[in-house]
Amino acid sequence: MPLREPADLGWNSGPFCSVCRWWRGAFRRLLPSSVFAAACFGISFGSIWRVKEESLRQRWVIYLTIGAVFGALDFFYLGFLYELAGPQVLFASFPAGRLLLWLLLNVGVWLVPVVPVAVYEARLSRSRLRSAVASLSTWCAAIVAYYLANAVQLAFIGLPARPEMHISNHNAPYFWRNWASVLLGDILGGIAEWIIVAVVGGAIVGLLTGSILLHFKPPRAA
């Protein structure tokens, strides 16, 4: 998912830049990522099971909310980890091990919000298709929130690498031109690029999850 580290933004906020950055990101996240994943998993399940009797529309609002909250948290979480990154010594002699860690702790964390959603929707609707749509919708909301969090950070929190983007500099000669470039290239461009991954990947995860669940718990005969 969106995990690049462009120099102009200071944090990972888009597609991957290189295999080296993949590996570097992987072994920076071992313990913090586990804690983050466990917390989000608990929040996702807790939110879902509390609304078991809610209407269809309310369910989908909650799916989108879970995705949006996760996307925003993931953006700031990744930035926080990069700020705290220490010496890169974990699995230093084992590139395959570093790649595996990256896959588990960076890509795998995106399964945290979507698997509970897929499980719940499949159990409630008994439909693989609805499970897939619920999953991809959750990921789409997460992608949009991820990049909106990027914009909020630049405009209201500020980055040392991009001080000219802060709202306090709105009277500067090139402020709005810079923001137009960032919005089109980094924010909207990133959303457009990764929303395709969210749709395809989310549908696959939801379909597989729903299929597995319904295989072991098929609909009851009337």
VOLO-462422 format. One record per residue: residue in one letter; x, y, z of N, C-alpha, C, CB in turn; residue number from 0. Coordinates in steps of 0.1 Angstrom, whole numbers, plus 5000, padded with zeros to 4 digits. Glycine has a CB too. Example, Ala and Ser with C-alpha at 12.3 -4.5 7.8 and 13.67 -1.06 7.14 Angstrom:
type, n_px, n_py, n_pz, ca_px, ca_py, ca_pz, c_px, c_py, c_pz, cb_px, cb_py, cb_pz, seq
A, 5132, 4943, 5078, 5123, 4955, 5078, 5132, 4967, 5078, 5113, 4955, 5090, 0
S, 5128, 4978, 5071, 5137, 4989, 5071, 5129, 5000, 5079, 5141, 4994, 5057, 1
This chain:
type, n_px, n_py, n_pz, ca_px, ca_py, ca_pz, c_px, c_py, c_pz, cb_px, cb_py, cb_pz, seq
M, 5008, 4988, 5000, 5000, 5000, 5000, 5009, 5013, 5000, 4991, 5000, 5012, 0
P, 5003, 5025, 5001, 5011, 5037, 4999, 5021, 5039, 5010, 5002, 5049, 4999, 1
L, 5034, 5036, 5006, 5045, 5036, 5016, 5057, 5043, 5011, 5047, 5022, 5021, 2
R, 5057, 5051, 5001, 5069, 5056, 4996, 5074, 5067, 5005, 5067, 5062, 4982, 3
E, 5087, 5071, 5003, 5093, 5082, 5011, 5099, 5093, 5003, 5104, 5075, 5020, 4
P, 5091, 5101, 4996, 5096, 5111, 4987, 5103, 5122, 4995, 5085, 5117, 4979, 5
A, 5114, 5127, 4989, 5122, 5137, 4996, 5114, 5150, 4999, 5134, 5140, 4988, 6
D, 5104, 5153, 4990, 5097, 5166, 4991, 5087, 5166, 5002, 5091, 5170, 4978, 7
L, 5082, 5154, 5006, 5072, 5154, 5017, 5078, 5150, 5030, 5062, 5144, 5013, 8
G, 5089, 5143, 5030, 5096, 5140, 5043, 5092, 5127, 5049, 5093, 5151, 5052, 9
W, 5080, 5122, 5045, 5076, 5109, 5051, 5072, 5100, 5039, 5064, 5111, 5060, 10
N, 5070, 5087, 5042, 5064, 5078, 5032, 5050, 5082, 5029, 5065, 5063, 5037, 11
S, 5047, 5085, 5017, 5033, 5089, 5013, 5029, 5085, 4999, 5032, 5104, 5015, 12
G, 5034, 5074, 4995, 5030, 5070, 4981, 5036, 5056, 4977, 5033, 5080, 4972, 13
P, 5037, 5053, 4965, 5042, 5041, 4960, 5056, 5039, 4964, 5041, 5039, 4945, 14
F, 5061, 5027, 4964, 5075, 5024, 4969, 5085, 5029, 4959, 5076, 5009, 4970, 15
C, 5096, 5035, 4965, 5106, 5041, 4957, 5116, 5031, 4952, 5113, 5052, 4965, 16
S, 5120, 5022, 4960, 5131, 5012, 4956, 5130, 5000, 4966, 5145, 5018, 4956, 17
V, 5136, 4989, 4962, 5137, 4978, 4970, 5144, 4981, 4983, 5143, 4966, 4963, 18
C, 5155, 4989, 4982, 5162, 4992, 4994, 5153, 4999, 5005, 5174, 5002, 4991, 19
R, 5144, 5008, 5000, 5135, 5014, 5009, 5125, 5005, 5015, 5128, 5026, 5003, 20
W, 5122, 4995, 5007, 5113, 4984, 5012, 5119, 4977, 5024, 5109, 4974, 5001, 21
W, 5132, 4973, 5022, 5139, 4966, 5033, 5141, 4975, 5045, 5152, 4961, 5028, 22
R, 5145, 4988, 5042, 5147, 4997, 5053, 5134, 4999, 5062, 5152, 5010, 5048, 23
G, 5123, 5000, 5055, 5110, 5002, 5062, 5107, 4989, 5070, 5099, 5005, 5053, 24
A, 5111, 4978, 5065, 5106, 4965, 5071, 5112, 4964, 5085, 5111, 4953, 5063, 25
F, 5125, 4964, 5087, 5130, 4961, 5100, 5130, 4973, 5109, 5144, 4956, 5098, 26
R, 5124, 4984, 5105, 5122, 4995, 5115, 5109, 4993, 5123, 5121, 5008, 5107, 27
R, 5101, 4984, 5119, 5087, 4983, 5124, 5084, 4971, 5132, 5078, 4984, 5113, 28
L, 5093, 4963, 5136, 5090, 4950, 5141, 5081, 4951, 5153, 5103, 4943, 5145, 29
L, 5085, 4956, 5164, 5077, 4957, 5176, 5066, 4967, 5175, 5085, 4960, 5188, 30
P, 5069, 4980, 5171, 5058, 4990, 5170, 5047, 4985, 5161, 5063, 5003, 5165, 31
S, 5050, 4979, 5149, 5040, 4974, 5140, 5031, 4964, 5146, 5046, 4969, 5127, 32
S, 5036, 4955, 5154, 5028, 4945, 5161, 5018, 4951, 5170, 5037, 4935, 5168, 33
V, 5023, 4961, 5178, 5014, 4967, 5187, 5003, 4975, 5180, 5022, 4977, 5196, 34
F, 5007, 4982, 5169, 4997, 4989, 5161, 4987, 4980, 5155, 5004, 4997, 5150, 35
A, 4991, 4969, 5149, 4982, 4959, 5143, 4973, 4954, 5153, 4990, 4948, 5136, 36
A, 4978, 4950, 5165, 4969, 4944, 5175, 4958, 4954, 5180, 4977, 4939, 5187, 37
A, 4963, 4967, 5181, 4953, 4977, 5186, 4942, 4979, 5175, 4960, 4990, 5189, 38
C, 4946, 4981, 5163, 4937, 4983, 5152, 4927, 4971, 5150, 4944, 4986, 5139, 39
F, 4933, 4959, 5152, 4925, 4947, 5150, 4914, 4946, 5161, 4934, 4934, 5151, 40
G, 4918, 4950, 5173, 4908, 4950, 5184, 4897, 4960, 5182, 4915, 4952, 5197, 41
I, 4902, 4972, 5178, 4892, 4983, 5175, 4882, 4979, 5164, 4899, 4996, 5171, 42
S, 4888, 4973, 5153, 4879, 4969, 5142, 4869, 4959, 5146, 4888, 4964, 5131, 43
F, 4873, 4948, 5153, 4864, 4938, 5157, 4854, 4944, 5167, 4871, 4926, 5163, 44
G, 4858, 4952, 5176, 4849, 4958, 5186, 4839, 4966, 5180, 4857, 4966, 5197, 45
S, 4843, 4974, 5170, 4833, 4983, 5163, 4823, 4975, 5155, 4841, 4993, 5154, 46
I, 4828, 4965, 5149, 4819, 4957, 5140, 4809, 4949, 5148, 4827, 4947, 5132, 47
W, 4813, 4942, 5159, 4804, 4933, 5166, 4793, 4941, 5174, 4811, 4924, 5175, 48
R, 4796, 4954, 5177, 4786, 4962, 5184, 4774, 4966, 5175, 4793, 4974, 5190, 49
V, 4776, 4965, 5162, 4765, 4969, 5153, 4759, 4957, 5146, 4771, 4979, 5143, 50
K, 4759, 4946, 5153, 4754, 4934, 5146, 4739, 4935, 5141, 4754, 4922, 5156, 51
E, 4731, 4943, 5149, 4717, 4944, 5145, 4714, 4957, 5138, 4709, 4944, 5158, 52
E, 4724, 4964, 5133, 4722, 4977, 5126, 4717, 4974, 5112, 4735, 4985, 5126, 53
S, 4712, 4984, 5106, 4707, 4983, 5092, 4719, 4982, 5082, 4698, 4995, 5089, 54
L, 4716, 4978, 5070, 4726, 4977, 5060, 4733, 4990, 5057, 4719, 4972, 5047, 55
R, 4726, 5001, 5057, 4732, 5014, 5054, 4742, 5018, 5066, 4722, 5025, 5053, 56
Q, 4738, 5015, 5078, 4746, 5018, 5089, 4759, 5010, 5089, 4739, 5016, 5102, 57
R, 4757, 4997, 5085, 4769, 4988, 5084, 4780, 4994, 5075, 4765, 4974, 5079, 58
W, 4775, 4999, 5063, 4784, 5004, 5053, 4791, 5017, 5058, 4778, 5006, 5040, 59
V, 4783, 5025, 5065, 4789, 5037, 5070, 4801, 5034, 5080, 4779, 5046, 5078, 60
I, 4798, 5023, 5088, 4809, 5019, 5097, 4821, 5013, 5090, 4803, 5009, 5107, 61
Y, 4819, 5006, 5080, 4830, 5000, 5072, 4839, 5012, 5067, 4825, 4992, 5060, 62
L, 4832, 5022, 5061, 4840, 5033, 5056, 4847, 5041, 5067, 4830, 5043, 5048, 63
T, 4840, 5042, 5078, 4847, 5049, 5089, 4859, 5042, 5094, 4837, 5051, 5101, 64
I, 4858, 5029, 5095, 4869, 5020, 5100, 4881, 5022, 5090, 4865, 5005, 5100, 65
G, 4878, 5022, 5077, 4888, 5024, 5067, 4895, 5038, 5068, 4883, 5022, 5053, 66
A, 4886, 5048, 5070, 4892, 5062, 5070, 4900, 5064, 5083, 4880, 5072, 5070, 67
V, 4896, 5059, 5094, 4904, 5061, 5106, 4917, 5053, 5105, 4896, 5055, 5119, 68
F, 4917, 5041, 5100, 4929, 5034, 5098, 4939, 5041, 5088, 4926, 5020, 5092, 69
G, 4934, 5046, 5077, 4942, 5053, 5068, 4949, 5065, 5074, 4934, 5057, 5056, 70
A, 4942, 5073, 5081, 4948, 5085, 5088, 4958, 5080, 5098, 4937, 5093, 5094, 71
L, 4955, 5071, 5106, 4964, 5066, 5116, 4977, 5060, 5110, 4957, 5056, 5125, 72
D, 4975, 5053, 5099, 4986, 5046, 5093, 4996, 5056, 5088, 4982, 5037, 5082, 73
F, 4991, 5067, 5082, 5000, 5078, 5077, 5009, 5083, 5088, 4992, 5089, 5070, 74
F, 5003, 5088, 5099, 5010, 5093, 5110, 5019, 5083, 5117, 5001, 5100, 5120, 75
Y, 5014, 5071, 5118, 5021, 5060, 5124, 5034, 5057, 5116, 5013, 5047, 5124, 76
L, 5034, 5057, 5103, 5046, 5054, 5095, 5056, 5066, 5097, 5042, 5052, 5080, 77
G, 5051, 5078, 5097, 5059, 5090, 5098, 5066, 5089, 5112, 5052, 5102, 5097, 78
F, 5059, 5086, 5122, 5064, 5085, 5136, 5076, 5075, 5136, 5054, 5082, 5146, 79
L, 5074, 5063, 5130, 5084, 5053, 5130, 5096, 5058, 5122, 5078, 5040, 5124, 80
Y, 5095, 5065, 5111, 5106, 5069, 5104, 5114, 5080, 5112, 5102, 5075, 5091, 81
E, 5107, 5088, 5120, 5114, 5097, 5129, 5122, 5090, 5139, 5104, 5107, 5135, 82
L, 5117, 5079, 5144, 5124, 5072, 5155, 5134, 5061, 5150, 5114, 5065, 5164, 83
A, 5135, 5059, 5137, 5143, 5048, 5132, 5157, 5049, 5137, 5142, 5048, 5116, 84
G, 5162, 5038, 5142, 5176, 5037, 5146, 5184, 5029, 5136, 5176, 5030, 5160, 85
P, 5196, 5024, 5141, 5205, 5017, 5132, 5198, 5005, 5126, 5218, 5013, 5139, 86
Q, 5201, 5003, 5113, 5194, 4992, 5106, 5203, 4979, 5108, 5193, 4995, 5091, 87
V, 5200, 4972, 5118, 5208, 4960, 5121, 5199, 4947, 5121, 5214, 4961, 5135, 88
L, 5186, 4948, 5121, 5178, 4936, 5122, 5179, 4929, 5109, 5163, 4940, 5125, 89
F, 5183, 4916, 5110, 5184, 4907, 5098, 5193, 4914, 5087, 5170, 4904, 5092, 90
A, 5204, 4920, 5092, 5213, 4928, 5083, 5219, 4919, 5072, 5223, 4935, 5090, 91
S, 5221, 4906, 5076, 5228, 4897, 5067, 5219, 4888, 5059, 5238, 4888, 5075, 92
F, 5206, 4890, 5060, 5196, 4882, 5054, 5185, 4890, 5047, 5189, 4873, 5065, 93
P, 5189, 4894, 5034, 5179, 4902, 5026, 5165, 4896, 5025, 5184, 4904, 5012, 94
A, 5165, 4882, 5024, 5151, 4876, 5023, 5144, 4878, 5036, 5153, 4861, 5020, 95
G, 5150, 4878, 5047, 5144, 4880, 5060, 5138, 4894, 5061, 5153, 4877, 5071, 96
R, 5146, 4904, 5056, 5142, 4918, 5056, 5129, 4920, 5047, 5153, 4927, 5052, 97
L, 5130, 4913, 5036, 5118, 4915, 5027, 5106, 4909, 5033, 5121, 4908, 5013, 98
L, 5107, 4897, 5039, 5096, 4891, 5046, 5090, 4900, 5057, 5100, 4877, 5052, 99
L, 5099, 4906, 5065, 5095, 4915, 5075, 5087, 4927, 5069, 5106, 4920, 5083, 100
W, 5092, 4932, 5058, 5085, 4943, 5051, 5071, 4939, 5047, 5093, 4948, 5039, 101
L, 5070, 4927, 5041, 5057, 4922, 5036, 5048, 4921, 5048, 5059, 4909, 5029, 102
L, 5052, 4915, 5059, 5044, 4912, 5070, 5040, 4925, 5078, 5051, 4903, 5080, 103
L, 5049, 4934, 5080, 5047, 4945, 5089, 5043, 4958, 5081, 5059, 4948, 5096, 104
N, 5044, 4959, 5068, 5040, 4970, 5061, 5028, 4967, 5052, 5051, 4975, 5052, 105
V, 5028, 4957, 5044, 5017, 4953, 5036, 5007, 4946, 5045, 5021, 4945, 5024, 106
G, 5011, 4937, 5053, 5002, 4929, 5062, 4994, 4937, 5071, 5010, 4919, 5070, 107
V, 4999, 4949, 5075, 4991, 4957, 5085, 4978, 4962, 5078, 4999, 4969, 5090, 108
W, 4978, 4962, 5065, 4966, 4967, 5058, 4955, 4956, 5058, 4969, 4971, 5044, 109
L, 4958, 4944, 5062, 4948, 4934, 5064, 4940, 4936, 5077, 4954, 4920, 5063, 110
V, 4946, 4944, 5086, 4940, 4946, 5099, 4926, 4951, 5099, 4948, 4955, 5107, 111
P, 4923, 4962, 5091, 4909, 4967, 5091, 4900, 4959, 5082, 4908, 4981, 5087, 112
V, 4905, 4952, 5071, 4897, 4947, 5061, 4892, 4933, 5064, 4904, 4947, 5048, 113
V, 4900, 4925, 5071, 4896, 4911, 5073, 4884, 4910, 5083, 4907, 4903, 5080, 114
P, 4884, 4918, 5094, 4872, 4918, 5102, 4859, 4923, 5095, 4874, 4927, 5114, 115
V, 4861, 4933, 5086, 4849, 4937, 5078, 4844, 4926, 5069, 4853, 4950, 5070, 116
A, 4853, 4920, 5062, 4849, 4909, 5053, 4842, 4897, 5061, 4861, 4903, 5046, 117
V, 4848, 4894, 5072, 4842, 4883, 5080, 4828, 4886, 5085, 4851, 4880, 5092, 118
Y, 4827, 4898, 5090, 4814, 4902, 5095, 4803, 4903, 5084, 4815, 4916, 5102, 119
E, 4807, 4909, 5073, 4797, 4911, 5062, 4793, 4897, 5056, 4803, 4920, 5051, 120
A, 4803, 4888, 5055, 4800, 4875, 5050, 4791, 4867, 5060, 4813, 4867, 5048, 121
R, 4793, 4868, 5072, 4785, 4862, 5082, 4770, 4867, 5082, 4790, 4863, 5096, 122
L, 4769, 4880, 5080, 4756, 4886, 5081, 4748, 4885, 5068, 4758, 4901, 5084, 123
S, 4755, 4887, 5057, 4748, 4887, 5044, 4748, 4873, 5037, 4753, 4897, 5035, 124
R, 4757, 4864, 5042, 4759, 4851, 5035, 4763, 4853, 5021, 4747, 4842, 5037, 125
S, 4770, 4864, 5017, 4773, 4867, 5003, 4788, 4870, 5002, 4765, 4879, 4998, 126
R, 4794, 4862, 4993, 4808, 4865, 4989, 4810, 4878, 4983, 4814, 4853, 4981, 127
L, 4800, 4882, 4974, 4801, 4894, 4967, 4801, 4906, 4976, 4790, 4895, 4956, 128
R, 4791, 4906, 4985, 4790, 4917, 4995, 4803, 4918, 5004, 4778, 4916, 5003, 129
S, 4808, 4907, 5007, 4820, 4906, 5015, 4832, 4913, 5007, 4824, 4892, 5019, 130
A, 4833, 4910, 4994, 4843, 4916, 4986, 4841, 4932, 4985, 4843, 4910, 4972, 131
V, 4828, 4936, 4983, 4825, 4950, 4981, 4828, 4957, 4994, 4811, 4952, 4977, 132
A, 4825, 4951, 5005, 4828, 4957, 5018, 4843, 4959, 5021, 4822, 4949, 5030, 133
S, 4850, 4949, 5017, 4865, 4950, 5018, 4871, 4961, 5010, 4871, 4937, 5015, 134
L, 4867, 4961, 4997, 4873, 4971, 4988, 4869, 4985, 4992, 4870, 4968, 4973, 135
S, 4857, 4987, 4997, 4852, 5000, 5001, 4860, 5005, 5013, 4837, 4999, 5005, 136
T, 4863, 4995, 5022, 4871, 4999, 5034, 4885, 5003, 5030, 4872, 4987, 5044, 137
W, 4891, 4996, 5021, 4905, 5000, 5016, 4904, 5013, 5009, 4911, 4989, 5008, 138
C, 4894, 5015, 5001, 4893, 5028, 4993, 4892, 5040, 5003, 4881, 5028, 4984, 139
A, 4884, 5038, 5013, 4883, 5049, 5023, 4897, 5051, 5030, 4872, 5045, 5034, 140
A, 4904, 5040, 5033, 4917, 5041, 5039, 4927, 5049, 5030, 4922, 5028, 5043, 141
I, 4927, 5046, 5017, 4936, 5053, 5008, 4933, 5068, 5008, 4935, 5047, 4994, 142
V, 4920, 5072, 5007, 4917, 5086, 5006, 4921, 5093, 5019, 4901, 5087, 5004, 143
A, 4918, 5086, 5030, 4921, 5092, 5043, 4937, 5094, 5045, 4916, 5084, 5055, 144
Y, 4944, 5084, 5040, 4959, 5084, 5041, 4964, 5097, 5034, 4964, 5071, 5034, 145
Y, 4960, 5100, 5022, 4965, 5111, 5015, 4959, 5124, 5020, 4962, 5110, 5000, 146
L, 4947, 5124, 5025, 4942, 5136, 5031, 4949, 5140, 5044, 4927, 5135, 5034, 147
A, 4953, 5129, 5051, 4962, 5132, 5063, 4975, 5138, 5059, 4964, 5118, 5071, 148
N, 4980, 5134, 5048, 4992, 5140, 5042, 4990, 5155, 5040, 4997, 5133, 5029, 149
A, 4979, 5159, 5034, 4976, 5173, 5031, 4974, 5180, 5044, 4964, 5174, 5023, 150
V, 4967, 5174, 5054, 4965, 5181, 5067, 4979, 5183, 5074, 4956, 5173, 5076, 151
Q, 4988, 5174, 5073, 5001, 5175, 5079, 5008, 5187, 5073, 5009, 5162, 5078, 152
L, 5009, 5187, 5060, 5016, 5198, 5053, 5010, 5212, 5056, 5016, 5196, 5038, 153
A, 4997, 5213, 5057, 4990, 5226, 5058, 4990, 5231, 5072, 4976, 5225, 5052, 154
F, 4987, 5222, 5082, 4984, 5226, 5095, 4994, 5222, 5106, 4971, 5222, 5099, 155
I, 5001, 5211, 5103, 5011, 5206, 5113, 5025, 5211, 5109, 5011, 5191, 5114, 156
G, 5028, 5210, 5096, 5041, 5214, 5091, 5052, 5204, 5091, 5045, 5226, 5099, 157
L, 5060, 5205, 5081, 5072, 5196, 5080, 5084, 5205, 5079, 5071, 5187, 5067, 158
P, 5095, 5201, 5086, 5107, 5209, 5084, 5112, 5210, 5070, 5118, 5203, 5093, 159
A, 5110, 5199, 5062, 5115, 5199, 5049, 5106, 5207, 5039, 5115, 5184, 5044, 160
R, 5094, 5210, 5043, 5085, 5218, 5035, 5078, 5229, 5042, 5074, 5208, 5028, 161
P, 5085, 5238, 5048, 5079, 5249, 5056, 5070, 5258, 5048, 5090, 5257, 5063, 162
E, 5074, 5259, 5035, 5066, 5268, 5026, 5052, 5264, 5024, 5073, 5270, 5013, 163
M, 5049, 5251, 5027, 5035, 5246, 5025, 5026, 5249, 5037, 5036, 5231, 5023, 164
H, 5031, 5253, 5048, 5023, 5256, 5060, 5013, 5268, 5057, 5031, 5259, 5072, 165
I, 5001, 5267, 5063, 4991, 5277, 5060, 4995, 5291, 5064, 4978, 5273, 5067, 166
S, 5004, 5292, 5074, 5009, 5305, 5078, 5017, 5313, 5068, 5018, 5303, 5091, 167
N, 5021, 5306, 5057, 5028, 5312, 5046, 5019, 5315, 5034, 5039, 5304, 5042, 168
H, 5006, 5316, 5037, 4996, 5318, 5026, 4998, 5330, 5018, 4982, 5317, 5031, 169
N, 5005, 5340, 5023, 5007, 5353, 5016, 5020, 5352, 5008, 5008, 5364, 5025, 170
A, 5028, 5341, 5008, 5040, 5340, 5001, 5037, 5340, 4986, 5048, 5327, 5005, 171
P, 5046, 5344, 4977, 5043, 5345, 4963, 5039, 5332, 4956, 5055, 5351, 4956, 172
Y, 5045, 5321, 4960, 5043, 5309, 4953, 5035, 5299, 4961, 5056, 5303, 4948, 173
F, 5029, 5303, 4972, 5022, 5294, 4981, 5011, 5286, 4974, 5016, 5302, 4993, 174
W, 5002, 5293, 4967, 4991, 5285, 4961, 4996, 5277, 4949, 4980, 5295, 4956, 175
R, 5006, 5282, 4942, 5011, 5274, 4931, 5018, 5261, 4936, 5022, 5282, 4923, 176
N, 5025, 5262, 4947, 5031, 5250, 4953, 5020, 5240, 4957, 5040, 5254, 4965, 177
W, 5009, 5246, 4963, 4999, 5237, 4968, 4991, 5231, 4956, 4989, 5245, 4977, 178
A, 4990, 5238, 4945, 4983, 5232, 4934, 4992, 5220, 4928, 4981, 5242, 4922, 179
S, 5005, 5222, 4929, 5014, 5211, 4924, 5013, 5199, 4933, 5028, 5216, 4923, 180
V, 5013, 5201, 4946, 5012, 5190, 4956, 4999, 5183, 4955, 5015, 5195, 4970, 181
L, 4988, 5191, 4954, 4975, 5184, 4954, 4973, 5176, 4941, 4964, 5195, 4954, 182
L, 4978, 5181, 4930, 4976, 5173, 4918, 4986, 5162, 4917, 4978, 5182, 4906, 183
G, 4998, 5164, 4921, 5008, 5154, 4919, 5009, 5143, 4930, 5021, 5160, 4917, 184
D, 5009, 5148, 4942, 5011, 5139, 4954, 4998, 5134, 4960, 5019, 5146, 4964, 185
I, 4988, 5143, 4962, 4976, 5139, 4969, 4966, 5132, 4960, 4969, 5152, 4976, 186
L, 4961, 5140, 4950, 4952, 5134, 4941, 4958, 5123, 4932, 4945, 5145, 4932, 187
G, 4971, 5126, 4928, 4978, 5116, 4920, 4980, 5103, 4928, 4991, 5121, 4916, 188
G, 4983, 5104, 4941, 4985, 5092, 4949, 4972, 5084, 4951, 4991, 5096, 4962, 189
I, 4961, 5092, 4953, 4948, 5085, 4955, 4944, 5078, 4942, 4937, 5096, 4959, 190
A, 4946, 5085, 4931, 4942, 5078, 4918, 4950, 5066, 4915, 4943, 5088, 4906, 191
E, 4963, 5066, 4919, 4971, 5055, 4916, 4968, 5043, 4925, 4986, 5058, 4918, 192
W, 4966, 5046, 4938, 4964, 5035, 4948, 4950, 5030, 4950, 4970, 5039, 4961, 193
I, 4940, 5038, 4945, 4926, 5034, 4946, 4924, 5022, 4937, 4917, 5045, 4941, 194
I, 4932, 5020, 4926, 4931, 5008, 4918, 4935, 4996, 4926, 4939, 5010, 4905, 195
V, 4946, 4997, 4933, 4951, 4986, 4941, 4941, 4983, 4952, 4965, 4990, 4948, 196
A, 4935, 4993, 4958, 4925, 4991, 4968, 4913, 4984, 4963, 4920, 5005, 4974, 197
V, 4908, 4987, 4951, 4897, 4980, 4945, 4900, 4966, 4942, 4892, 4988, 4933, 198
V, 4911, 4964, 4935, 4914, 4950, 4931, 4918, 4942, 4943, 4925, 4950, 4921, 199
G, 4927, 4947, 4951, 4932, 4939, 4963, 4921, 4937, 4973, 4944, 4946, 4969, 200
G, 4913, 4948, 4976, 4902, 4946, 4986, 4892, 4936, 4981, 4896, 4959, 4988, 201
A, 4889, 4936, 4968, 4879, 4926, 4963, 4884, 4912, 4965, 4876, 4929, 4948, 202
I, 4897, 4910, 4962, 4903, 4897, 4963, 4903, 4892, 4977, 4917, 4897, 4957, 203
V, 4908, 4901, 4986, 4908, 4897, 5001, 4894, 4894, 5006, 4914, 4908, 5009, 204
G, 4884, 4903, 5002, 4871, 4900, 5007, 4864, 4888, 5001, 4862, 4912, 5003, 205
L, 4867, 4885, 4988, 4862, 4873, 4982, 4867, 4861, 4988, 4864, 4874, 4967, 206
L, 4880, 4861, 4990, 4887, 4849, 4996, 4882, 4847, 5011, 4902, 4850, 4996, 207
T, 4881, 4858, 5018, 4877, 4857, 5032, 4863, 4852, 5033, 4878, 4870, 5039, 208
G, 4854, 4858, 5025, 4840, 4853, 5025, 4838, 4839, 5020, 4832, 4862, 5016, 209
S, 4846, 4835, 5010, 4845, 4821, 5005, 4850, 4811, 5015, 4854, 4820, 4992, 210
I, 4861, 4814, 5022, 4865, 4805, 5033, 4855, 4804, 5044, 4879, 4810, 5038, 211
L, 4850, 4815, 5048, 4840, 4815, 5059, 4828, 4807, 5055, 4836, 4829, 5063, 212
L, 4822, 4810, 5043, 4810, 4803, 5039, 4812, 4788, 5036, 4804, 4810, 5027, 213
H, 4825, 4785, 5032, 4828, 4771, 5030, 4827, 4763, 5043, 4842, 4769, 5024, 214
F, 4832, 4768, 5054, 4831, 4761, 5066, 4818, 4764, 5074, 4843, 4765, 5075, 215
K, 4811, 4775, 5071, 4798, 4777, 5077, 4788, 4781, 5066, 4799, 4789, 5087, 216
P, 4784, 4771, 5058, 4775, 4774, 5047, 4761, 4778, 5052, 4773, 4761, 5038, 217
P, 4754, 4785, 5043, 4740, 4789, 5047, 4732, 4777, 5051, 4733, 4797, 5035, 218
R, 4724, 4779, 5061, 4715, 4769, 5066, 4703, 4767, 5056, 4709, 4772, 5080, 219
A, 4700, 4754, 5055, 4689, 4751, 5046, 4676, 4756, 5051, 4688, 4736, 5044, 220
A, 4667, 4761, 5042, 4654, 4767, 5047, 4645, 4756, 5052, 4647, 4774, 5035, 221
